[in-house]
């Protein structure tokens, strides 16, 4: 594969820690993964703001609620999104003000808040999700299907390696 002729454009994405040399191929791989992840995330953030006047974290909240139409407790939503309760509260309040979700007290435990998406929120999420899929497809369009499947499998192997090497295997979520 190393002597395969390049038919794609040369990368125009700056590498994380460009010019840094490491004898560890694992460190170089990590930096490459970080570069790609940061590039995709930066582009998504910019596009959500530019085209929908929203943020990636707000999209993430709506995506989680879309997967759980009966709602989630604030604690569970925080756990799913890997964000602190304080950061989540501000996001949820903003989305509530926009009519995209509702917060209700749990009937069995008045201390607990349940967050549910509204019909307006579901409609808005459908628009965001369609754009999100289109953007991701566009960013990955330079890869053929075989490369995409091979990379997915390799990343699955990495995920299992991370789970096996972690002192706390709960760090690697199953998705």
Secondary structure, DSSP 8 states (H G I E B T S, - for coil): -TTS---S----S--TTTT---S-HHHHHHHHHHHHHHHHHHHHHHHHHHHHS--HHHHHHHHHHHH-TT-EEHHHHHHHHT--HHHHHHHHHHHHHTTSEEEEE-SS-TT-EEEEE-HHHHHHHHHHHHHHHHHHHHHTTTS-HHHHHHHHHHHHHHHHHHHHH-SSGGGS---
